[in-house]
Amino acid sequence: MDAVMWLFLAFGFGFFAYLMYTRQFKWLLGVVRNLALGVVGILIFNFLFSSMELAVGVNPITALTVGLLGAPGFLLLYATQMLVR
C-alpha cells in the first residue's frame, strides 16, 4: 500500500511541476477553488438533508469529483446516492 501511495504522490508532484512549467497554474487554482467550495457544499447539503438520510461522504474521491467536474460533479454525487439508496 505504501508503494502505491508514493507512486501517486510522485505522479502528483510531477503533474504539478508540469502545470507550473506550462504556465497553466490558473487551471490548478480553479480546481482547488472548486474542491474547497464543493466540500463545503457537501457538508451543507448533508446537514440539510440529514432527515431524509441522504448524505454523501467527504473523502478524496468525492472531493476530486467535485473539484474536477464542478457543479455537475456535485449533482452527480447526490444523484448516485439517491440511486444507490
C-alpha positions in Angstrom: 0.0 0.0 0.0 2.8 2.4 0.8 4.4 1.9 -2.7 1.1 2.8 -4.4 0.8 5.9 -2.2 4.3 7.0 -3.0 3.6 6.4 -6.7 0.5 8.7 -6.6 2.5 11.3 -4.6 5.3 11.3 -7.2 2.7 11.5 -10.0 1.0 14.4 -8.3 4.2 16.3 -7.9 5.2 15.6 -11.5 1.8 16.8 -12.7 2.1 20.0 -10.5 5.6 20.6 -12.0 4.2 20.1 -15.5 1.4 22.6 -14.9 3.9 25.1 -13.4 6.1 24.6 -16.4 3.4 25.1 -19.0 2.0 28.2 -17.0 -1.4 26.7 -16.5 -1.4 27.4 -12.8 -4.7 29.2 -13.2 -6.4 25.9 -14.1 -5.0 24.3 -11.0 -6.2 27.1 -8.8 -9.7 26.8 -10.3 -9.7 23.1 -9.4 -8.6 23.8 -5.8 -11.3 26.5 -5.6 -14.0 24.1 -6.9 -12.7 21.4 -4.5 -13.0 23.7 -1.4 -16.4 25.0 -2.4 -17.6 21.5 -3.2 -16.6 20.1 0.1 -18.3 23.0 1.9 -21.4 22.4 -0.3 -21.4 18.7 0.5 -21.2 19.4 4.2 -24.1 21.9 4.0 -26.3 19.5 1.9 -25.5 16.7 4.3 -26.7 18.8 7.2 -29.8 20.0 5.3 -30.9 16.5 4.1 -29.9 14.5 7.2 -33.6 14.0 8.0 -34.0 12.3 4.6 -30.9 10.1 5.2 -29.4 11.5 2.0 -25.7 12.0 2.7 -22.5 11.9 0.6 -19.3 11.1 2.4 -16.5 13.6 2.3 -13.4 11.8 1.1 -10.6 12.3 -1.5 -12.7 10.7 -4.3 -15.8 12.8 -3.8 -13.7 16.0 -3.3 -11.8 15.3 -6.6 -15.1 14.6 -8.4 -16.5 18.0 -7.3 -13.1 19.7 -7.9 -12.7 18.5 -11.4 -16.3 18.5 -12.6 -17.7 21.4 -10.6 -21.5 21.7 -10.1 -22.3 18.7 -12.4 -20.0 16.6 -10.3 -21.8 17.8 -7.2 -25.2 16.8 -8.7 -23.7 13.5 -9.9 -22.7 12.5 -6.4 -26.1 13.2 -5.0 -27.9 11.6 -7.9 -25.8 8.5 -7.5 -26.5 8.4 -3.7 -30.2 8.6 -4.5 -30.0 5.7 -6.9 -27.9 3.5 -4.6 -30.1 4.3 -1.6 
